[in-house]
Amino acid sequence: MNNIYKSIYNEIKKFKKIYIARHIGPDPDAFGSQMALKDSILLTFPSKEVYAVGTTVSRFKYFGKVDKVSNYDYENALLIVVDTPDNKRVDIDNFLSFKHVIKIDHHPLVDKYSDIELIREDASSASELVLELINNTKLKMNESIAGKIYIGIVSDSNRFLFSVNYKTFESVAEIIKKYKLDIEKLYRLVYAKPLSEVRLMGYIASTMKVDKYGFGYIELEDDVIQSLNSDISAASNMINDFNNINEVTVWAFSSHDAKNNMYRVNIRSRGPVINEIAAKYNGGGHKFASGVRTDSKEVVENLMKDLSKACKEYMESEKKWYGSY
């Protein structure tokens, strides 16, 4: 048993009460890794109290119900945080008050907030790391757990396009075979969309601005999203669908939550590194998939300018590189 896996397993074994948290604005990988780990711990240790905590998102109800906790045991319980590189985005009350914390993540290191950390930037997803933890310890798995892990990996890798290698395929093939996963059914859970979301996607495609450097962006207001009977989270989850546009190298969706006066910016790239730009505005993420949340319109405008500048520099460097041949 690898030392890090052994350390995490021993901590899980030691604590009677365990909370599992993930980041705010959760995606399928955050939910998949969280719920799969919870179910695995309970399957292995039925007498333990294990709670999956955080904001409920109705579109991801197929993962199971989030637990409501009124009083956290900060002193005596174990907190496991998945898919979250920085402490300000952990979706749990008074996060820094917990005495015992484990981190499982595949993002570049931002904050060190635990003594035990399973971090691997080249992993496709947090769900892949949870799968590794189960495979390398005595934690148990069943078909339901395997399905949640599969969805998390598929979603965060954009159907195995990014951050995967032969080990990812081997691990996924093993659980498909062992648990006879219905892949078509699992894909429908993730990718089937109501007509309202398809119409929102059409609106984004028809109104997205693209500058001469290959930066595409759109600002979505509440009233537009509501007029199409959709929501902000749906818009955010569509960003990967715009990955293969020839004229676009970096693209950003900015949505405004008027009720909470919050701008949510999701960014993707097929070339320029964007997480350093996002970090400049208190955001973060992967090199080619990042995000920013802010209550300032000016911050959003400056972020867009920096992203366009990055596209310009990338375009110039590519021309220089290709011009040498």
TAURQUI-V726187 format. One record per residue. RES is the residue in three letters. SS is DSSP state (H for helix, E for strand, C for the rest). PSI is psi in degrees with one decimal (999 if undefined). OMEGA is omega as a letter, one per 30 degrees, with the letter a starting at -180 (none if undefined). Layout:
# TAURQUI-V726187
[[RES SS PSI OMEGA] [RES SS PSI OMEGA]]
This chain:
# TAURQUI-V726187
[[MET C 120.7 l] [ASN C 145.2 a] [ASN H -44.0 a] [ILE H -40.9 l] [TYR H -41.3 l] [LYS H -42.1 l] [SER H -44.1 l] [ILE H -44.3 a] [TYR H -42.2 a] [ASN H -36.8 l] [GLU H -43.0 l] [ILE H -43.0 a] [LYS H -33.2 a] [LYS H -35.8 a] [PHE C 137.6 l] [LYS C -36.6 a] [LYS E 128.2 a] [ILE E 131.8 l] [TYR E 141.1 l] [ILE E 121.0 a] [ALA E 163.3 l] [ARG C -171.0 a] [HIS E 159.0 l] [ILE C 154.5 a] [GLY C 54.3 a] [PRO C 148.9 l] [ASP C 179.1 a] [PRO H -31.2 l] [ASP H -40.8 l] [ALA H -47.2 l] [PHE H -44.6 a] [GLY H -46.7 a] [SER H -39.6 a] [GLN H -52.3 a] [MET H -36.7 l] [ALA H -42.0 l] [LEU H -42.3 l] [LYS H -50.0 a] [ASP H -37.1 l] [SER H -42.1 l] [ILE H -44.0 a] [LEU H -34.5 l] [LEU H -35.2 a] [THR H -40.0 a] [PHE C 80.0 a] [PRO C -23.2 a] [SER C -7.4 a] [LYS C 156.9 l] [GLU E 112.8 a] [VAL E 126.9 a] [TYR E 128.6 l] [ALA E 115.4 a] [VAL C 161.1 l] [GLY C 179.1 a] [THR C 137.9 l] [THR C 137.8 l] [VAL C 114.8 a] [SER H -32.6 a] [ARG H -17.2 l] [PHE H 26.4 a] [LYS H -18.7 l] [TYR H -14.3 l] [PHE H -19.1 a] [GLY C 173.6 a] [LYS C 139.9 l] [VAL C 141.2 a] [ASP C 138.5 l] [LYS C 122.3 a] [VAL C 125.3 a] [SER C -36.2 a] [ASN C 110.8 a] [TYR C 144.1 l] [ASP C 87.4 a] [TYR C -26.6 a] [GLU C -40.5 a] [ASN C -6.0 a] [ALA C 162.2 l] [LEU E 133.3 l] [LEU E 125.6 l] [ILE E 123.8 a] [VAL E 124.8 a] [VAL E 146.2 l] [ASP C 31.6 a] [THR C 109.4 a] [PRO C -23.2 a] [ASP C 146.4 a] [ASN H -23.3 a] [LYS H -12.5 a] [ARG H 6.6 l] [VAL E 126.2 a] [ASP C 73.9 l] [ILE C 146.8 a] [ASP C 135.4 l] [ASN C 50.7 a] [PHE H -43.5 a] [LEU H -5.1 l] [SER H -14.0 a] [PHE C 135.9 a] [LYS C -24.8 a] [HIS C 110.3 a] [VAL E 138.0 l] [ILE E 141.1 a] [LYS E 129.4 l] [ILE E 113.2 a] [ASP E 155.3 l] [HIS C 12.9 l] [HIS C 160.5 l] [PRO C 144.7 a] [LEU C 128.2 l] [VAL C -60.0 l] [ASP C 134.5 l] [LYS C 106.2 a] [TYR C 13.7 l] [SER C 156.8 l] [ASP C -29.2 a] [ILE E 119.3 a] [GLU E 128.0 l] [LEU E 99.0 a] [ILE E 125.3 l] [ARG C 104.2 a] [GLU C -25.7 a] [ASP C 0.9 l] [ALA C 148.8 a] [SER C -28.0 a] [SER C 165.7 l] [ALA H -31.3 l] [SER H -37.3 l] [GLU H -37.4 l] [LEU H -36.8 l] [VAL H -39.5 l] [LEU H -43.1 l] [GLU H -42.1 l] [LEU H -44.8 l] [ILE H -43.7 a] [ASN H -22.8 a] [ASN C 9.3 l] [THR C -171.1 l] [LYS C 10.0 l] [LEU C 143.5 a] [LYS C 161.5 l] [MET C 150.8 l] [ASN C -173.2 a] [GLU H -41.9 a] [SER H -44.9 l] [ILE H -44.0 l] [ALA H -38.5 l] [GLY H -41.2 l] [LYS H -40.7 l] [ILE H -43.2 l] [TYR H -45.7 l] [ILE H -43.3 l] [GLY H -44.2 l] [ILE H -47.4 a] [VAL H -45.0 a] [SER H -48.8 a] [ASP H -24.2 l] [SER C 1.5 a] [ASN C 57.4 l] [ARG C 47.2 l] [PHE C 28.5 l] [LEU C -29.9 a] [PHE C 145.4 l] [SER C 40.1 l] [VAL C 155.1 l] [ASN C -172.2 a] [TYR H -29.8 l] [LYS H -37.7 l] [THR H -48.2 a] [PHE H -39.3 l] [GLU H -44.9 a] [SER H -43.0 a] [VAL H -42.6 l] [ALA H -37.0 a] [GLU H -44.1 a] [ILE H -30.5 l] [ILE H -45.5 a] [LYS H -48.3 a] [LYS H -41.1 a] [TYR H 6.8 l] [LYS C 52.1 a] [LEU C 137.2 l] [ASP C 92.4 a] [ILE H -41.6 a] [GLU H -41.0 l] [LYS H -43.1 a] [LEU H -39.7 l] [TYR H -38.2 l] [ARG H -38.8 l] [LEU H -38.7 a] [VAL H -42.5 a] [TYR H -14.8 l] [ALA C 134.4 a] [LYS C 145.8 l] [PRO C 160.0 a] [LEU H -34.0 a] [SER H -37.4 l] [GLU H -35.2 l] [VAL H -39.9 l] [ARG H -37.6 l] [LEU H -41.1 l] [MET H -40.6 l] [GLY H -39.0 l] [TYR H -44.3 a] [ILE H -45.9 a] [ALA H -36.1 a] [SER H -17.5 a] [THR H -6.0 l] [MET C 131.3 l] [LYS E 141.0 l] [VAL E 121.1 a] [ASP C 178.3 a] [LYS C -8.9 l] [TYR C -1.2 l] [GLY C 20.2 l] [PHE E 120.1 l] [GLY E 137.2 a] [TYR E 154.9 l] [ILE E 142.2 l] [GLU E 117.6 a] [LEU E 121.2 l] [GLU C 157.2 a] [ASP H -44.0 a] [ASP H -34.1 l] [VAL H -47.5 a] [ILE H -43.3 a] [GLN H -33.9 l] [SER H -21.7 l] [LEU C 11.6 l] [ASN C 39.3 l] [SER C -168.9 a] [ASP C 170.6 a] [ILE H -40.5 a] [SER H -34.3 l] [ALA H -43.0 l] [ALA H -42.4 a] [SER H -37.9 a] [ASN H -6.0 l] [MET C -9.0 a] [ILE H -32.9 l] [ASN H -17.9 a] [ASP H -9.4 a] [PHE H 27.5 a] [ASN C -28.1 a] [ASN C 43.9 l] [ILE C 120.4 a] [ASN C -40.0 a] [GLU C -1.7 a] [VAL C 126.4 l] [THR C -41.2 l] [VAL E 137.9 l] [TRP E 146.2 a] [ALA E 137.0 l] [PHE E 123.0 l] [SER E 118.7 l] [SER E 142.4 a] [HIS E 119.5 l] [ASP E 95.8 a] [ALA C -36.3 a] [LYS C -42.4 a] [ASN C 5.9 a] [ASN C 56.3 a] [MET E 130.9 l] [TYR E 129.7 l] [ARG E 118.2 a] [VAL E 120.8 l] [ASN E 135.0 a] [ILE E 138.9 l] [ARG E 156.2 a] [SER E 148.5 l] [ARG C 25.1 a] [GLY C -74.6 a] [PRO C 142.1 l] [VAL C 127.1 a] [ILE C -16.5 a] [ASN H -28.4 l] [GLU H -35.2 l] [ILE H -43.3 l] [ALA H -39.4 a] [ALA H -30.9 l] [LYS H -27.5 a] [TYR C 32.2 l] [ASN C 27.3 l] [GLY C -156.6 l] [GLY E -167.8 a] [GLY E -148.1 l] [HIS C 171.1 l] [LYS C -36.7 a] [PHE C 10.1 l] [ALA E 107.0 a] [SER E 178.1 l] [GLY E 161.5 l] [VAL E 140.3 l] [ARG E 134.3 a] [THR E 157.4 l] [ASP C 9.6 a] [SER C 122.0 l] [LYS H -35.6 a] [GLU H -39.3 l] [VAL H -43.0 l] [VAL H -44.6 a] [GLU H -42.5 l] [ASN H -37.0 l] [LEU H -44.8 l] [MET H -39.4 l] [LYS H -42.2 a] [ASP H -36.8 l] [LEU H -39.4 l] [SER H -40.4 l] [LYS H -40.6 l] [ALA H -38.3 l] [CYS H -41.0 l] [LYS H -47.3 a] [GLU H -37.6 l] [TYR H -42.5 l] [MET H -43.3 l] [GLU H -39.1 l] [SER H -36.1 l] [GLU H -40.9 l] [LYS H -39.8 l] [LYS H -40.9 a] [TRP H -47.4 a] [TYR H -29.5 a] [GLY H -17.1 a] [SER C -2.6 a] [TYR C 999 none]]
